[in-house]
């Protein structure tokens, strides 16, 4: 994953988390937990576009 794409994904995740915290504070629990599928999709996207590296 290149640097620009990684920054965009991080910004979108941060916006989603802020909205989730706001929704929890307002008592809208269904809207608040909608961030979890987004987090999973972001993780899978980052794994799919990442380079295959071996740790030494």
N, C-alpha and C positions, 0 to 999 in steps of 0.2 A: 504494500500500500504506500503510495507516495505521501509526502508530507502535507500537501494541501488537502487531499482527501481525508487524511487522519484528523486534521484540524477541523474540517467541516463536520465529521462524525462526532468529535468531542463537543463541539458547540451545540449540535442538535441534541445530544444526550444531556448536556447541562440545562438546556432550555426545557427539555422534557422533565427532568428532575425537579426544577424550580416549579413548573406547573403542577407536578404531582404533589409537592409539599403545600402549594396554595390550595389545591382541591381538598387535601386532607384537612387543612385548617378550616375550610368552609363546610366540611361535613359531607362532601360528595365523594364517597368511597369508591364507587364504580369508576368514576373518571380518574380517581387517584391511582388505582391499581392498573390502569391501562398502560402505564409506563413499562411494566415488566415485560410484556411481549416485545416492546420496542428495544429494550435493553438486550434481550436475547437475540433479536434480529440484528442489532448492531454488532454483537459479539460474533455471530455466525458470518456476517458480512466481512468483518475484519479478518477472521480466520481464512475465509475463502479468497480474499484478495491479498493476503500476506504472503511473503516469500517463505519457502520451505527452508528453514535453517536448522542446523544441528547445533545443540549446545555442547560446548567442550567441557 
